[in-house]
Amino acid sequence: MNEAGVSVAGARDPGLQPERTRLAWRRTTLSSTVAALLAGRTALHGGPSAVGVSVCAVCCALWLCFLAVAHRRIRTLSEPDGTGPPPLAARHAAAAALCTVALAVCGTLLVL
C-alpha cells in the first residue's frame, strides 16, 4: 500500500497492453511469412505448374497485404502518445482477417 492507502500491486500500467499487442502483431506477421514461404516451397516442389505458381502468387500478394496492415498497426502502437493508441479500424481488422483466412485457404489448396 502507498501513502493514500491504494494497493500498489493492483496498479495498472497502461504501457504494457500496447507493447503486448505490438508483439502479437509481430508474431502473427512472422507466422504469416512462414506460411507464405511454405506455400511457395510446396508450389515449386516437383516442378512448377501453372496452377501452383498462380496460387503461390496469390499467397504472396495476400502476405504483402497482411504485412502492410500489420506494419501500419505496429507503427501506430509504437507512437509515443499520452492518450494511448487508437482502436484498430474495422476495415483494417477485416483486411487482416481476410488475408489470414485466404492465405490459409491458399496453403490448403497447395497441399491438396
N, C-alpha and C positions, 0 to 999 in steps of 0.2 A: 504494500500500500504506500502511496505517496502522501504528501502533506495534506492534500484535500480529501483523503480517505478513499480514493478511487484505486481499484486494483490495477497494478501496472501489468500483470500477466495477461489480462484481458484486453489490453490496449490494441487497437487495430493500426497496422502500418499500411497506409494507402499506397505505398510504393511497391509493395510485393505483388499485388494482383496483376498490374500491367507487366511486371517482369515475368511472372509465370505464364501469362498469355503470350508474350513475345517469344518465350522459349517453346511454347506449344506450337506456335506458327512455324518456328524454325524446324522442329521435329517433323511436323507434317510436310513441310517442304522437302526435307531430306527423304522421307519415305516416298513421296511422290516422285522424286528424282530417281530413286532406286527402282520404282515400278516402271518408269519410262525407259530406263536403261535395260531392264529385264525384258520389256516388251520389244525393244529394238534387237536385243540378242536373240530372242525367240523368233522374230520375224526373219532374221537373216540366217538362222540355223538351217543347214541343209540346202543352202542356196536361196537367193532372193526370188520371191514370186511377186506378181503384180498385186495380189490381194494383201500379202504380208507387208510389202513396202507401203501400200496405201494405209493400212491400219497403223503401221509404225509412224507414218507421217501425221496421222490424226492424233496419236498418242503424244507425239512431240508438240503439236500445236496446243493440245489440252494442257500439257505440262507448262508450256510457256504462259498460257493464260492464268493458270493457277499461281505460277511464280510471280506474275505481275500483281495479282490481288494480294498475295502474301507479303510481297515486298512493300507494297503500299501500307498494309496494316502494321507491319513491323516498324516501318519508319514513323507512322503515326503514334505507335505506342512508345517509341524512343524519344519523342519530343519532350523536352523539359517544360512542363506546364503545371502550374499550381492547382489547376482545376481537375486534372486527370484527363485521360484520353476520352474522346467522344465514342459513343457506341458504334459498333460496326453497322454500316448502312445495309439495309435489306437487300439491295441489288448486289452488293459485294459478297454478302453471305450466300446469296443464291448462286452467284457465279462460282464461288469457291466450292460449294456443294455439287453443283452441276459438273464442274471439271473433275472433281474427285470421283464421282459416280461414273461419269463417262470414261475416265481413264481406267477404272476397274473393269468396266464392260469391255473396252478395247483389249485389255490384257487377257480377259477371259476368252475373247474371240480368237486371240492368237494361240492360246493353249489348246483350244479345241481343234 
